[in-house]
Amino acid sequence: MAKQKWQYQSGRWYRFLLGQDPINDFPPHINFPGTYAVFIGNECFYIGQSVDILKRLKNHIRMARFTSTWKTPWGYYPRILIAVRRERFRYERLAVEKRLIEKFRPKYNVLLKNNNE
């Protein structure tokens, strides 16, 4: 039986849902450099960029366990949508991150929001 080879193309968005066990629900092979966005419901919570998206997102979830960032009074949000985009170069990741923060104005990207309001 041949192994399925995952290939994430540069510049294309890939979306996936995290379920009740967010640490173990990640799809395989997303340990590449790129930009990511975290959506809960219809609201964009956070946009970021990293050299290793898998490591960074797992770190976010581990940190969220000690705060109320991704929790409701009855536990974790049932569905967390993650969008990832592969970008090889840092300047591309920063440009995409800046554009998305200005567009979605996520709740937890306070320092990078455009202050025109």
C-alpha positions as CSV (number, residue, x, y, z in Angstrom):
1,M,0.0,0.0,0.0
2,A,1.5,3.3,-1.1
3,K,1.8,6.2,1.4
4,Q,-0.3,9.3,0.5
5,K,2.1,12.2,-0.2
6,W,0.8,15.5,1.0
7,Q,1.9,18.5,-1.1
8,Y,0.9,21.9,-0.1
9,Q,1.4,24.4,-2.9
10,S,2.8,27.8,-2.2
11,G,0.3,30.7,-2.2
12,R,-2.8,28.5,-1.9
13,W,-5.0,28.4,1.2
14,Y,-5.9,25.1,2.9
15,R,-8.6,24.9,5.6
16,F,-9.3,22.3,8.2
17,L,-11.4,22.0,11.4
18,L,-10.1,21.1,14.8
19,G,-12.5,18.9,16.8
20,Q,-12.8,18.1,20.5
21,D,-9.1,17.1,20.8
22,P,-7.4,20.1,19.1
23,I,-3.8,19.0,19.8
24,N,-4.2,15.7,17.9
25,D,-6.6,16.9,15.1
26,F,-4.0,18.5,12.9
27,P,-3.7,17.2,9.4
28,P,-0.3,15.6,8.5
29,H,2.7,17.5,7.2
30,I,1.8,21.2,7.9
31,N,5.2,21.8,9.4
32,F,6.2,24.3,6.7
33,P,6.7,28.0,6.7
34,G,3.7,30.1,6.0
35,T,0.8,32.2,7.2
36,Y,-2.2,31.0,9.3
37,A,-5.6,32.3,10.4
38,V,-7.7,31.0,13.3
39,F,-11.5,31.3,13.0
40,I,-14.0,30.4,15.7
41,G,-17.6,30.6,14.3
42,N,-17.6,33.4,11.8
43,E,-15.1,35.5,13.7
44,C,-11.4,35.7,13.0
45,F,-9.5,35.4,16.3
46,Y,-5.9,35.5,15.2
47,I,-3.6,35.8,12.2
48,G,0.0,34.9,12.3
49,Q,3.0,33.7,10.4
50,S,5.7,31.1,11.3
51,V,8.6,29.1,10.0
52,D,6.9,26.0,11.3
53,I,3.1,26.3,11.3
54,L,2.3,23.0,13.1
55,K,4.6,23.8,16.0
56,R,3.3,27.4,16.3
57,L,-0.4,26.3,16.2
58,K,0.1,23.6,18.8
59,N,1.9,26.1,21.0
60,H,-1.2,28.5,20.7
61,I,-3.5,25.7,21.8
62,R,-1.3,24.7,24.7
63,M,-1.2,28.3,25.8
64,A,-4.9,28.7,25.4
65,R,-5.5,26.0,27.9
66,F,-4.2,28.3,30.7
67,T,-6.2,31.3,29.5
68,S,-9.8,31.9,28.4
69,T,-8.7,32.7,24.8
70,W,-10.3,29.7,23.0
71,K,-12.7,28.6,25.7
72,T,-16.3,29.0,26.6
73,P,-17.7,28.6,30.1
74,W,-18.4,25.0,29.2
75,G,-15.1,24.1,27.6
76,Y,-13.2,24.6,24.3
77,Y,-15.0,25.9,21.3
78,P,-16.4,22.9,19.5
79,R,-15.1,23.8,16.1
80,I,-12.0,25.8,15.4
81,L,-11.3,26.5,11.7
82,I,-7.6,26.9,10.8
83,A,-6.5,28.2,7.4
84,V,-2.9,27.8,6.4
85,R,-1.0,29.1,3.4
86,R,2.5,28.0,2.5
87,E,5.0,30.9,1.9
88,R,8.7,30.2,1.6
89,F,10.0,33.7,2.1
90,R,9.6,35.8,5.2
91,Y,8.7,39.0,3.4
92,E,5.8,37.1,1.7
93,R,4.5,35.8,5.0
94,L,4.7,39.3,6.6
95,A,2.9,40.9,3.6
96,V,0.1,38.3,3.6
97,E,-0.2,38.6,7.4
98,K,-0.4,42.4,7.3
99,R,-3.0,42.4,4.5
100,L,-5.2,39.8,6.4
101,I,-5.0,41.7,9.7
102,E,-6.2,44.9,8.0
103,K,-9.0,43.0,6.3
104,F,-10.3,40.9,9.1
105,R,-9.2,42.9,12.2
106,P,-8.9,39.9,14.4
107,K,-9.5,40.1,18.1
108,Y,-6.1,39.1,19.3
109,N,-3.9,41.0,16.8
110,V,-4.2,44.2,18.7
111,L,-0.8,45.7,18.0
112,L,-1.0,45.3,14.2
113,K,-4.4,46.7,13.6
114,N,-4.7,49.8,11.5
115,N,-5.7,52.7,13.9
116,N,-7.9,54.6,11.4
117,E,-11.0,54.1,13.5
